[in-house]
Amino acid sequence: MDDTDSGDTAKKTRKARGKAAKKRVAKKKAAEPRKERKERIFALDIGTRSVIGIVAEKEANGLKIVATERQEHKTRAMLDGQIHDVPQVAAIIDNVKKALVKRTGALKSAAVAAAGRALYTMTADADMEVNGIITPEQERSLDFAGVQAAQAKLAASKTIDDPTKYYCVGYSTIKYTLDGIQLKTLVGQRGRVANATVIATFLPRQVIDSMHSALQATKLDMRALTLEPIAAINVLIPPTMRHLNLVLVDIGAGTSDVAITKNGSVIAYGMVPQAGDEITEAISQRFLLDFNVAENLKREAAHGKDVHFTDILGAEYDLTAKDVLEPVLPNIRSLAEAISKQIIELNGSDQPQAVILVGGGALTPHLADYVGEVLGLAPGRVAVRHPEKIDGIVEIPEELRLPDAVTPLGILKVAALTSLHFLRIFVNDDEYSLFNFRELTVSDALLNAGIQLKKMNGRPGLGVMLTINGENKFIPGTMGTMAQLNLDGRPATLDTVVTENCRIEIIPGQDGTQPEVTINDVLEIPPSYTVYINGEERNIAAQFTINGQPAEPGQILRDGDVVTSNDTRLLGEVLNSLNMPPMGRKIKYTLNGKEAQFTVSPTILLNDNPATLSTEVHENDYIEYIESEEPKLGNVLNVSELDATLVIYYEGQEHKIPSATVSLEVNGHPASTGTIIDDGAEVRYMKSLRATTTISDALLAVGFQPPAASSRKTFTLLVNKQPVNFTDPIKNGDTLEVIISDIDSNNGSFITSGSMNKASDAPAKPALDASGMPVSPTAGSFTSPLTEAAKRDREKLADKINSIPGLSAALNSSRNSTKSPFTDD
């Protein structure tokens, strides 16, 4: 056998022996009685200046502290009790945790306390009906109901903008009553109605969330949360001492938290945003030092030690404790006054019996003396307490017998005495923390999140208000759907129990819709019937209007619509439905520039008989609708032909000539009473101031053409065989004649050469000059002088003659050629 084989054999032998040894050890352990693991509580005081951790185990005679660790912040990661730099604070917590884990084993959760920064307190009552002996669970449920009542009271107080951004961080039961009798505890009692008066404290969610974040960064769950003054008061003022009016002030680095007892319970909590850092800052300012150097200097001086330091300028100092503290005594007094003011506000007019100072800031020299002086208390009634013995804790290690250890010891005791802890849940992906007083439900989660489920339900759809034949009718919209609750993806109700890290989803309900309503939905549609219009079969249905406009039965109605219906049984209604205007066709026109209207009335027969528009029509009735002929101007204006024209006889023929008293035009052209008027025609109708129609008007109307000027002819005018002038009137039925005569060139006399109408037997009428006046046949004779009125008439007549084409020129030519001595020349 070579060396290789020998080595392999040895290796196998050692391996076999190792396995056998492990089996023997495992067998021995299995045979040994198994030790019961004791419940451990990790209390963590995250202060402005330092972090203190205490691990204790629950034993039969109380809590046994097994390890403690203290570490200070390297930077000012916390201010006034609020975490400002989460990573830095988390790093210190992790260091404390690791140091403790080496001595205690794994730590998975921690109980913590919050400072009273931005603190709100509310006192509220809660009642509960009981039956039988009251159990501790029932008492806790009543406390929780009081906390919820305080939460609701805070929300209704309008003190804060958003109640959902505040957490209840602790509470104290001021008193219990059972059927009106006050008791210290309800447990074991019998009665009907129990009552609890609770004072609850609330802090901004930001304070708690930052603490959550710091713990989660170190893989620690929040086992329990309380308020720092609540933790401290549980250590130093047991329930048996709370009948005294005592004040406990926990003075840290950033805040001074106040709690007051009286009449057997805690009656008030408060906070002063000033503490030990105020004095450190004053020393830093006075001696030009780094803040951490000033903090060490303060501590040394507080213990009466001389100090040596170098300021920012490099100057070195050797000072006594008095030299350091004397310049900052005004700052210490200012802190004492601020604390005293808060005590007075919370305690009312009563003077407290004693004030207990705890916390690292309580060691500030002269602070207790100044507080007693401001409050007017006797010497010795304001004292700094050291936790040397605490009920429920077996033994206090030497390193925890300091004023700043009161709070972490109080956190430890509170966490051991109550099952109050945070339950983390998610509502629509937002994280919330609930106090686990009892078995919590979805309803509790929604209350904590500030969500009112009824506001998530769908709203009813808007209704439609209609007016149907004069009566109001309301059609409601559809109902909205209810909001749906899901817990971890499954349907839930408000009573469904919630657990750690569960997720609640709220699906909002859908709003209802406005109804779609038609005429068919609100009216009973009568049946249609048949009639015959001018021989044509027509179907007659009921008529509807919406807001005065014609409508169809299937038309959608809108809110506020006014609907009317008509069974269409009257003759006028039937004609209207067939677009046959019962009163006749309307002709629109303008008269002298103004809009006007004329109705062409039809002839209407029902079953061959005249009928009124209100006559009822029945199935298979026969209707005749006969429209009148096209409207004429005379009918439209109510002007007769007699008013507008004259009938005269000229050259053996009848002539209708316009009356000078009336002038008619249609669309800019002369018109008569028989002119047809179309829709949109422009009509002008004028009456003259003149009372009669003259000979000159008649000559113009019949188109008389006078002889040419070179013809050496003149003419004589006759009406009904009588000589007339141009300005003489002519009447209906008159006969108009014009006699043409030759002019004698030798003596200027007139020689009748003929007549337009043969009238040789008529008496001679003097020839007319250009103005229509007779020319005297006797040489040298003159007409009588003209009056002014005659001159005006003569001028008007001359205008008339000038308007007859060629007449004025002919007369003037005739006058000029004869050189009559009777002319105006």
C-alpha positions in Angstrom: 0.0 0.0 0.0 1.5 3.3 -1.0 1.4 6.6 0.9 -1.6 7.9 -1.1 -3.8 5.0 -0.1 -2.7 5.4 3.5 -3.6 9.1 3.5 -7.1 8.5 2.1 -7.8 5.8 4.7 -6.8 8.2 7.5 -9.1 10.9 6.1 -12.1 8.6 6.0 -11.4 7.5 9.5 -11.4 11.1 10.8 -14.6 11.9 9.0 -16.4 8.9 10.4 -15.2 9.8 13.9 -16.5 13.3 13.4 -20.0 12.2 12.4 -20.1 9.9 15.4 -19.2 12.7 17.8 -21.9 15.0 16.3 -24.5 12.3 16.9 -23.4 11.9 20.5 -23.7 15.6 21.1 -27.1 15.8 19.4 -28.3 12.8 21.4 -27.1 14.4 24.6 -28.8 17.7 23.8 -32.0 15.9 23.0 -31.9 14.2 26.4 -31.4 17.4 28.3 -34.5 19.3 29.5 -35.3 22.1 27.1 -35.0 25.6 28.6 -38.1 27.8 28.1 -37.2 31.0 26.3 -38.2 34.0 28.3 -40.0 37.0 26.7 -37.6 39.8 26.1 -38.4 43.5 25.8 -36.2 46.0 24.1 -36.8 49.6 25.3 -35.2 52.3 23.2 -35.0 55.9 24.2 -34.1 58.0 21.1 -33.1 61.3 22.7 -31.9 64.5 21.2 -28.4 64.0 22.7 -28.1 60.2 23.1 -29.7 56.9 22.5 -30.2 54.5 25.4 -31.1 50.9 24.9 -32.3 48.4 27.6 -33.1 44.8 27.2 -35.1 43.0 29.9 -36.6 39.6 30.4 -40.0 38.9 32.0 -39.7 36.9 35.2 -42.2 35.9 37.8 -41.2 38.7 40.2 -40.8 41.4 37.5 -38.5 42.6 34.8 -34.9 41.6 34.9 -32.5 43.9 33.0 -30.0 41.8 31.2 -28.2 44.4 29.2 -28.0 48.2 28.6 -26.2 50.4 26.1 -25.8 54.1 25.7 -24.3 56.0 22.7 -24.3 59.7 21.8 -25.1 61.3 18.4 -22.0 62.3 16.6 -23.9 65.2 14.9 -27.0 67.2 15.7 -29.2 64.6 13.9 -32.1 65.4 16.2 -33.5 68.8 17.2 -36.2 69.4 19.8 -36.9 65.7 20.1 -37.6 65.4 16.3 -35.5 63.2 14.0 -34.0 65.5 11.3 -31.4 63.1 9.9 -32.9 59.6 9.7 -29.7 57.9 8.3 -27.6 59.3 11.1 -30.1 58.4 13.8 -30.5 55.0 12.3 -26.8 54.5 12.4 -26.6 55.2 16.2 -29.7 52.9 16.8 -27.9 50.1 14.8 -24.8 50.5 16.9 -26.8 50.2 20.1 -28.7 47.2 18.8 -25.5 45.4 17.7 -23.8 46.0 21.0 -26.9 44.5 22.8 -27.3 41.6 20.4 -23.8 40.4 21.3 -25.0 40.0 24.9 -28.7 39.1 24.5 -29.2 37.5 21.1 -31.4 38.6 18.3 -33.7 41.7 18.8 -36.5 42.1 16.3 -38.7 44.9 17.9 -38.3 47.9 20.1 -40.6 49.9 22.4 -40.0 53.6 22.0 -41.3 57.0 23.2 -41.9 60.3 21.4 -41.1 63.7 22.8 -44.0 66.1 23.2 -43.1 68.3 20.3 -46.2 69.8 18.7 -48.3 67.9 21.2 -52.1 68.1 21.4 -54.1 66.6 24.2 -57.9 65.9 24.2 -60.1 64.6 27.0 -63.1 62.5 26.1 -65.6 60.1 27.5 -66.8 56.7 26.3 -69.6 54.5 27.6 -70.1 50.8 27.3 -73.0 48.5 28.3 -71.8 45.6 30.3 -73.3 42.3 31.4 -71.6 40.2 34.1 -68.2 40.6 35.6 -66.0 43.2 33.7 -62.9 41.7 32.3 -59.5 43.4 31.6 -60.3 43.1 27.9 -63.6 45.0 28.3 -61.8 47.7 30.2 -59.2 48.0 27.5 -61.9 48.2 24.9 -63.6 51.0 26.8 -60.2 52.8 27.0 -59.9 52.4 23.2 -63.4 53.8 22.7 -62.3 56.8 24.8 -59.2 57.3 22.6 -61.4 57.2 19.5 -63.7 59.7 21.0 -60.7 62.0 21.7 -59.6 61.5 18.1 -63.0 62.5 16.8 -63.0 65.5 19.2 -59.6 66.6 17.9 -60.9 66.4 14.3 -64.0 68.5 15.2 -62.0 71.1 17.1 -60.5 72.7 14.0 -57.3 73.0 16.0 -55.3 71.3 13.3 -55.7 71.4 9.5 -55.7 67.6 8.8 -56.5 65.2 11.7 -55.3 62.3 9.6 -51.7 63.6 9.9 -51.7 63.1 13.7 -51.2 59.9 15.7 -52.4 59.1 19.2 -49.1 58.4 20.9 -50.5 57.7 24.4 -53.3 58.0 26.8 -54.2 57.9 30.4 -57.5 57.1 32.0 -58.5 59.9 34.3 -61.3 58.0 35.9 -63.8 55.1 35.6 -67.4 55.2 36.6 -69.8 52.3 36.8 -73.5 53.2 37.0 -72.4 56.7 38.2 -70.0 55.5 40.9 -66.4 56.4 40.4 -63.9 53.6 40.7 -60.1 53.1 40.3 -60.6 50.1 38.0 -63.5 48.3 36.5 -62.0 44.9 36.4 -64.0 42.4 38.5 -66.9 44.8 39.0 -70.6 44.2 38.0 -72.9 46.8 36.6 -74.9 48.0 33.6 -73.1 51.1 32.1 -69.4 51.7 32.4 -67.7 55.0 31.6 -64.1 56.0 31.1 -62.7 59.5 30.9 -59.6 59.4 28.9 -56.9 62.0 28.1 -55.2 61.2 24.8 -52.1 62.8 23.4 -51.5 63.3 19.7 -48.3 64.1 17.7 -47.8 64.9 14.1 -47.5 61.9 11.9 -44.1 63.1 10.7 -42.7 62.6 14.1 -43.9 59.0 14.3 -43.1 58.2 10.6 -39.5 59.4 11.0 -39.1 57.1 14.0 -40.6 54.3 12.0 -38.2 54.9 9.3 -35.2 54.9 11.6 -36.3 51.6 13.2 -37.0 49.9 9.9 -33.5 50.9 8.7 -32.1 48.8 11.5 -34.6 45.9 10.9 -36.6 46.6 14.0 -40.4 46.7 14.3 -42.1 49.1 16.6 -43.4 47.0 19.5 -44.9 49.8 21.5 -45.0 53.6 21.5 -45.7 56.0 24.3 -45.0 59.6 25.2 -41.9 60.4 27.1 -43.7 62.1 30.1 -46.1 59.1 30.3 -43.1 56.8 30.4 -41.4 58.9 33.1 -44.5 59.2 35.3 -45.0 55.4 35.3 -41.5 55.1 36.9 -41.6 57.8 39.5 -45.3 58.5 40.3 -47.2 55.2 40.8 -51.0 55.2 40.8 -51.1 55.2 44.6 -49.4 58.6 44.6 -51.5 60.3 41.9 -54.0 61.7 44.3 -51.3 64.4 45.0 -51.0 67.4 42.7 -47.5 66.5 41.5 -45.6 67.7 38.4 -43.0 65.7 36.6 -40.7 67.5 34.1 -38.5 65.4 31.8 -35.8 67.8 30.7 -33.9 66.4 27.8 -31.6 68.1 25.3 -34.3 69.5 23.0 -37.6 69.5 24.9 -38.9 69.6 28.4 -42.0 67.4 28.7 -44.5 68.0 31.5 -47.0 65.7 33.1 -49.3 66.5 36.1 -51.2 64.3 38.5 -54.2 65.2 40.6 -57.2 63.4 42.2 -55.8 59.9 41.4 -54.9 60.3 37.7 -52.8 62.1 35.1 -54.7 65.3 34.3 -52.5 67.0 31.7 -49.5 66.7 29.4 -47.5 69.5 27.9 -44.2 70.4 26.3 -41.7 73.3 26.4 -39.6 73.6 23.2 -36.5 74.5 25.4 -34.2 72.2 27.4 -30.5 71.5 28.0 -29.4 72.5 24.5 -30.4 76.1 25.3 -27.6 76.2 28.0 -25.1 74.4 25.7 -25.8 76.9 23.0 -25.3 79.8 25.4 -21.9 78.4 26.4 -21.0 77.9 22.8 -21.9 81.5 22.0 -20.2 82.9 25.1 -16.8 81.1 24.6 -16.8 80.6 20.8 -16.8 76.8 21.0 -18.0 73.9 18.9 -21.4 72.7 20.1 -20.1 69.2 21.2 -17.1 70.9 23.0 -19.6 73.2 24.8 -21.7 70.2 25.8 -18.7 68.5 27.5 -17.8 71.8 29.1 -21.3 72.1 30.5 -21.2 68.6 32.0 -17.8 69.1 33.6 -18.9 72.4 35.1 -22.2 70.9 36.3 -20.2 68.4 38.4 -18.1 71.3 39.8 -14.9 70.5 37.9 -12.4 73.0 36.5 -12.1 73.0 32.8 -9.5 73.6 30.1 -10.4 74.4 26.5 -9.3 76.2 23.4 -11.7 78.5 21.5 -12.1 78.9 17.7 -9.4 81.6 17.7 -6.9 79.3 19.3 -7.0 81.0 22.7 -6.6 78.6 25.7 -8.6 78.9 28.8 -8.4 77.4 32.3 -11.6 78.2 34.1 -13.5 77.1 37.2 -17.0 75.7 37.1 -18.3 79.0 38.4 -16.5 80.9 35.6 -18.3 78.7 33.0 -21.8 78.8 34.5 -22.0 82.4 35.8 -22.3 84.0 32.3 -25.2 81.6 31.3 -27.2 81.9 34.5 -29.7 84.3 32.7 -30.3 81.5 30.2 -30.8 78.9 32.9 -33.4 81.2 34.6 -35.1 81.7 31.3 -35.5 78.0 30.9 -36.9 77.7 34.4 -39.4 80.4 33.7 -40.6 78.7 30.5 -41.0 75.4 32.3 -42.9 77.2 35.2 -45.2 79.0 32.8 -46.2 75.7 31.2 -46.9 74.2 34.6 -49.1 77.1 35.6 -51.1 76.9 32.3 -51.7 73.1 32.7 -52.4 73.1 36.5 -54.7 76.1 36.5 -54.8 78.4 39.5 -53.6 75.7 41.9 -50.1 75.7 43.1 -48.6 72.2 42.7 -47.4 70.4 45.8 -44.1 69.3 44.4 -42.1 69.3 41.1 -39.9 66.3 40.1 -37.2 66.9 37.5 -35.7 64.1 35.5 -33.7 63.8 32.3 -30.2 64.8 31.5 -31.1 68.5 31.5 -32.4 68.2 35.1 -28.7 68.3 36.2 -28.3 71.9 35.0 -27.0 73.8 38.0 -29.5 76.1 39.8 -32.4 75.0 37.5 -34.4 73.4 40.3 -33.9 76.4 42.5 -35.1 78.8 39.8 -38.2 76.7 39.1 -39.1 76.6 42.8 -38.6 80.3 43.1 -40.8 81.1 40.0 -43.6 78.8 41.3 -43.3 80.1 44.8 -42.7 76.6 46.3 -40.9 76.0 49.6 -37.2 74.9 49.4 -36.9 71.2 48.7 -40.3 70.9 46.9 -38.5 70.9 43.5 -36.0 68.0 43.3 -34.0 66.0 40.7 -34.9 62.3 41.0 -32.6 59.4 40.3 -34.3 56.0 39.5 -32.9 53.8 42.3 -35.9 51.5 42.8 -38.8 51.0 40.5 -41.9 48.8 41.1 -42.0 46.0 38.6 -38.2 46.0 37.8 -36.1 43.6 39.8 -32.9 45.6 40.0 -31.6 48.8 38.5 -28.0 48.6 37.2 -25.7 51.3 38.5 -25.3 52.8 35.0 -29.1 53.4 34.9 -29.4 55.2 38.2 -29.2 58.6 36.5 -31.9 61.2 35.8 -31.7 60.6 32.0 -32.4 56.9 32.5 -35.9 57.5 33.9 -37.5 57.7 30.4 -35.9 54.5 29.0 -36.9 52.7 32.2 -40.4 54.1 31.9 -40.6 52.9 28.2 -39.6 49.4 29.5 -42.2 49.4 32.1 -45.0 50.6 29.9 -44.1 48.0 27.2 -44.3 45.3 29.9 -47.6 46.4 31.4 -49.7 46.9 28.3 -50.3 45.1 25.0 -50.5 48.5 23.3 -48.4 48.5 20.2 -48.5 49.6 16.6 -50.1 47.5 13.9 -48.9 48.6 10.5 -51.4 48.5 7.7 -51.8 50.0 4.2 -54.9 51.8 3.0 -54.9 52.4 -0.8 -51.1 51.9 -0.7 -50.6 54.6 2.1 -49.1 53.2 5.3 -50.8 53.8 8.6 -50.1 52.6 12.2 -52.9 51.6 14.5 -52.7 51.1 18.2 -53.4 47.5 18.8 -55.7 47.9 21.9 -57.8 45.0 20.9 -58.8 43.1 17.8 -58.9 45.8 15.1 -61.1 45.9 12.1 -61.3 47.6 8.7 -63.5 50.2 10.3 -60.7 51.1 12.8 -58.2 51.4 9.9 -60.5 53.8 8.0 -61.0 55.9 11.1 -57.3 56.1 11.6 -56.8 57.1 8.0 -59.5 59.7 8.2 -61.5 58.1 5.4 -65.3 58.4 5.5 -66.5 55.5 3.5 -69.9 57.1 2.7 -68.0 59.8 0.8 -66.5 57.0 -1.4 -70.0 55.8 -2.4 -71.3 56.8 -5.8 -73.6 59.8 -5.8 -77.1 59.5 -7.3 -77.5 60.7 -10.8 -79.1 64.1 -11.4 -82.9 63.9 -12.0 -84.9 65.6 -14.7 -87.6 68.1 -13.9 -90.2 68.5 -16.6 -93.4 70.4 -17.2 -95.9 68.1 -18.9 -99.1 69.8 -20.1 -98.8 72.3 -17.3 -98.0 69.8 -14.5 -94.5 69.3 -13.0 -93.0 65.9 -13.1 -89.7 64.7 -11.7 -87.8 61.8 -13.1 -85.0 60.6 -10.7 -81.5 59.6 -11.9 -80.1 56.1 -11.2 -78.6 55.4 -7.8 -74.8 55.3 -7.5 -73.1 52.1 -6.5 -71.5 51.5 -3.1 -67.8 51.6 -2.5 -66.1 48.2 -2.4 -63.7 47.1 0.2 -61.0 44.6 -0.4 -58.6 43.2 2.2 -55.5 41.6 0.7 -57.3 41.2 -2.6 -60.5 39.6 -1.2 -63.9 41.2 -0.5 -64.2 42.6 3.0 -66.6 44.5 5.3 -66.1 47.1 7.9 -66.1 44.4 10.5 -63.3 42.3 8.9 -60.3 41.9 11.2 -57.0 43.5 10.1 -53.6 42.1 10.7 -50.0 43.3 10.5 -49.0 44.5 7.0 -52.5 43.8 5.5 -53.5 45.9 2.6 -57.0 47.5 2.4 -58.2 48.7 -1.0 -61.1 51.0 -1.4 -62.7 51.0 -4.8 -64.9 54.1 -5.1 -68.5 53.5 -6.2 -69.7 54.7 -9.6 -71.9 57.8 -9.7 -75.5 57.3 -11.0 -76.5 58.7 -14.3 -79.1 61.2 -15.5 -82.1 59.4 -17.0 -82.8 59.5 -20.8 -86.4 60.4 -21.1 -88.5 60.7 -24.2 -92.0 62.0 -24.8 -93.1 58.3 -25.1 -91.9 57.8 -21.4 -94.0 60.6 -20.0 -97.1 60.7 -22.2 -99.6 58.2 -23.5 -99.6 58.6 -27.3 -103.1 58.6 -28.7 -103.7 56.5 -31.9 -103.6 58.2 -35.3 -106.5 58.4 -37.8 -107.1 58.9 -41.5 -108.6 61.9 -43.4 -108.8 63.0 -47.0 -107.3 66.4 -47.9 -108.3 67.6 -51.4 -108.8 63.9 -52.3 -105.4 62.8 -50.9 -105.4 60.3 -48.0 -103.4 61.6 -45.1 -102.5 60.1 -41.7 -103.1 62.5 -38.7 -101.1 61.8 -35.5 -101.0 63.7 -32.2 -98.8 66.8 -32.1 -96.2 67.6 -29.5 -94.0 70.6 -28.7 -90.9 71.0 -26.5 -90.4 74.6 -25.3 -92.9 75.7 -28.0 -91.1 74.0 -30.9 -92.5 71.0 -32.8 -91.2 67.7 -31.5 -91.3 64.0 -32.2 -92.4 61.3 -29.7 -88.9 59.7 -29.5 -87.1 63.0 -28.9 -84.8 63.1 -25.7 -86.0 65.5 -23.1 -83.7 67.7 -21.0 -84.0 69.1 -17.5 -86.4 72.1 -17.5 -88.2 71.2 -20.8 -91.8 72.2 -21.1 -93.8 69.6 -23.1 -97.2 70.0 -24.5 -99.3 67.5 -26.4 -102.4 67.8 -28.6 -104.6 65.0 -29.9 -105.1 67.0 -33.2 -108.9 66.6 -33.4 -109.9 70.1 -34.5 -110.0 71.3 -38.1 -107.5 74.0 -37.5 -105.1 71.6 -35.8 -105.3 69.1 -38.6 -104.5 71.7 -41.2 -101.6 73.0 -39.2 -100.2 69.5 -38.9 -100.3 69.2 -42.7 -98.5 72.6 -43.2 -101.7 74.1 -44.5 -102.1 77.4 -42.7 -105.7 77.5 -41.4 -105.9 81.3 -41.5 -104.3 81.5 -44.9 -101.0 82.1 -46.6 -99.0 85.0 -45.2 -97.6 87.5 -47.8 -94.8 89.6 -46.4 -93.9 92.9 -48.1 -92.7 96.4 -47.3 -95.0 99.4 -47.6 -93.1 102.7 -47.9 -90.0 101.0 -46.3 -91.9 99.4 -43.4 -92.5 95.7 -43.0 -96.2 94.6 -43.5 -98.1 91.4 -43.9 -101.2 90.3 -45.9 -103.1 87.1 -45.4 -104.5 85.2 -48.4 -107.5 83.5 -46.8 -108.5 80.1 -48.1 -111.9 78.6 -48.5 -112.2 75.5 -46.2 -114.9 72.9 -46.6 -115.5 69.9 -44.3 -117.5 67.1 -46.0 -118.6 69.7 -48.7 -119.9 72.1 -46.0 -118.3 75.3 -44.8 -116.7 74.7 -41.4 -115.0 76.7 -38.6 -111.5 75.9 -37.5 -112.8 74.6 -34.2 -114.9 71.9 -35.8 -113.9 68.4 -34.7 -112.6 66.1 -37.4 -113.3 62.3 -37.4 -112.0 59.3 -39.1 -112.3 59.4 -43.0 -113.6 63.0 -43.1 -113.1 64.8 -46.4 -111.5 68.3 -46.2 -111.2 70.8 -49.1 -108.7 73.5 -48.8 -109.0 76.0 -51.6 -106.5 78.8 -51.8 -107.5 82.2 -53.2 -106.0 83.6 -56.3 -102.7 85.6 -56.1 -103.1 88.8 -54.1 -103.5 92.1 -56.1 -102.2 95.5 -54.9 -105.6 96.9 -54.6 -106.7 94.1 -52.2 -103.5 94.3 -50.2 -103.7 98.1 -49.7 -107.5 98.2 -49.7 -107.4 100.8 -52.5 -110.2 100.6 -55.1 -109.6 101.1 -58.8 -111.8 104.2 -58.6 -109.4 105.7 -56.1 -106.4 105.0 -58.2 -107.6 105.6 -61.8 -109.9 107.7 -64.0 -111.8 106.5 -67.2 -111.8 109.2 -70.0 -112.4 109.1 -73.7 -109.8 110.4 -76.1 -109.8 110.1 -79.9 -112.8 107.9 -79.6 -111.2 105.3 -77.2 -111.6 104.6 -73.5 -108.4 105.3 -71.5 -107.7 104.5 -67.9 -105.3 107.1 -66.5 -103.7 107.3 -63.1 -105.4 109.5 -60.6 -103.2 112.5 -59.6 -104.4 112.0 -56.0 -102.8 108.5 -55.6 -99.4 107.1 -56.8 -98.6 103.4 -56.7 -95.3 101.6 -57.3 -94.2 97.9 -56.9 -90.5 97.1 -56.9 -89.7 100.6 -58.2 -92.1 100.5 -61.2 -95.5 102.2 -61.6 -98.3 99.9 -60.6 -102.1 99.7 -60.5 -104.6 98.1 -58.2 -104.5 94.9 -60.3 -100.7 94.4 -60.0 -99.9 90.9 -58.4 -98.0 91.1 -55.1 -95.4 88.5 -54.4 -93.8 87.6 -51.1 -91.0 90.2 -50.3 -92.4 92.9 -52.7 -91.4 96.5 -52.1 -94.6 98.7 -52.4 -94.8 102.5 -52.4 -98.2 104.1 -51.9 -98.5 107.9 -52.0 -101.3 110.4 -51.8 -101.0 113.9 -53.4 -102.1 117.0 -51.7 -103.9 117.9 -54.9 -107.6 117.3 -54.9 -108.2 116.7 -58.7 -106.6 115.3 -61.8 -105.9 118.1 -64.4 -106.0 118.2 -68.2 -102.2 118.2 -68.3 -102.2 114.9 -66.3 -104.6 113.4 -68.8 -102.5 114.5 -71.8 -99.4 112.9 -70.2 -101.4 109.7 -69.5 -102.8 109.3 -73.1 -99.4 110.1 -74.7 -100.4 113.3 -76.5 -97.7 114.5 -79.0 -98.0 118.2 -79.9 -97.2 119.5 -83.4 -93.6 120.2 -84.3 -92.5 123.8 -83.9 -91.9 124.3 -87.6 -95.4 123.2 -88.5 -96.9 126.7 -87.8 -99.8 125.0 -86.0 -101.5 125.6 -82.7 -104.1 123.6 -80.8 -107.2 124.1 -78.7 -108.3 121.8 -75.8 -111.9 120.8 -75.3 -113.5 118.7 -72.5 -117.0 117.6 -73.2 -117.0 120.1 -76.2 -116.1 123.0 -73.9 -112.8 124.9 -74.2 -110.4 124.3 -71.2 -107.0 125.2 -70.1 -104.2 122.8 -69.0 -104.9 123.4 -65.3 -108.6 122.7 -65.5 -109.8 119.5 -63.8 -110.9 116.4 -65.7 -113.4 113.9 -64.2 -114.3 110.3 -64.6 -116.1 109.7 -67.9 -115.1 113.1 -69.5 -114.2 113.3 -73.2 -111.0 115.0 -74.1 -110.4 116.6 -77.5 -107.4 118.5 -79.0 -108.2 120.9 -82.0 -105.1 121.6 -84.3 -105.2 125.0 -86.2 -103.0 126.7 -88.8 -101.5 130.0 -88.0 -102.0 132.9 -90.6 -98.6 134.2 -91.4 -99.8 137.6 -92.8 -101.8 138.9 -89.9 -101.1 136.4 -87.2 -104.7 135.2 -87.1 -105.6 131.6 -86.4 -107.1 129.5 -89.2 -108.7 126.3 -88.1 -107.4 123.5 -90.3 -109.0 120.6 -88.5 -109.7 118.9 -85.3 -108.2 115.9 -83.6 -111.9 115.2 -82.8 -114.4 116.7 -85.2 -116.1 119.6 -83.3 -116.7 122.4 -85.9 -119.9 123.4 -84.2 -118.2 124.3 -81.0 -117.7 127.9 -80.1 -114.2 129.2 -80.9 -111.7 129.0 -78.1 -108.8 131.5 -78.1 -105.5 129.9 -79.0 -103.1 129.2 -76.1 -99.6 130.5 -75.7 -96.8 128.5 -74.3 -98.0 129.0 -70.8 -101.5 127.8 -71.7 -103.1 131.3 -71.6 -105.3 132.6 -74.4 -103.7 134.9 -77.1 -105.8 138.0 -77.9 -106.8 138.1 -81.6 -107.1 141.9 -81.5 -103.9 143.8 -82.3 -102.8 146.1 -79.6 -105.0 144.6 -76.9 -103.6 143.1 -73.7 -104.8 140.8 -71.0 -105.5 142.2 -67.6 -102.5 142.2 -65.1 -101.9 138.8 -63.4 -102.4 138.4 -59.6 -99.6 136.7 -57.5 -101.7 133.5 -57.2 -102.2 133.4 -61.0 -98.5 133.8 -61.6 -97.8 130.8 -59.3 -100.4 128.7 -61.2 -98.9 129.9 -64.5 -95.5 128.7 -63.3 -96.9 125.3 -62.3 -98.6 124.9 -65.7 -95.4 125.8 -67.5 -93.7 122.9 -65.6 -96.4 120.5 -66.7 -96.1 121.6 -70.3 -92.3 121.2 -70.1 -92.8 117.6 -68.9 -94.7 116.8 -72.2 -92.0 115.9 -74.8 -91.8 118.5 -77.5 -94.8 120.5 -76.3 -93.0 123.4 -74.9 -90.6 123.7 -77.9 -93.6 123.6 -80.3 -95.5 126.3 -78.6 -92.4 128.6 -78.2 -91.6 128.1 -81.9 -95.1 129.0 -82.8 -95.0 132.1 -80.7 -91.6 133.2 -82.1 -92.6 132.7 -85.8 -95.8 134.8 -85.5 -94.2 137.6 -83.5 -97.5 138.1 -81.8 -97.9 141.5 -80.2 -99.8 139.8 -77.4 -96.9 137.8 -76.1 -94.9 138.8 -73.0 -92.2 139.9 -75.4 
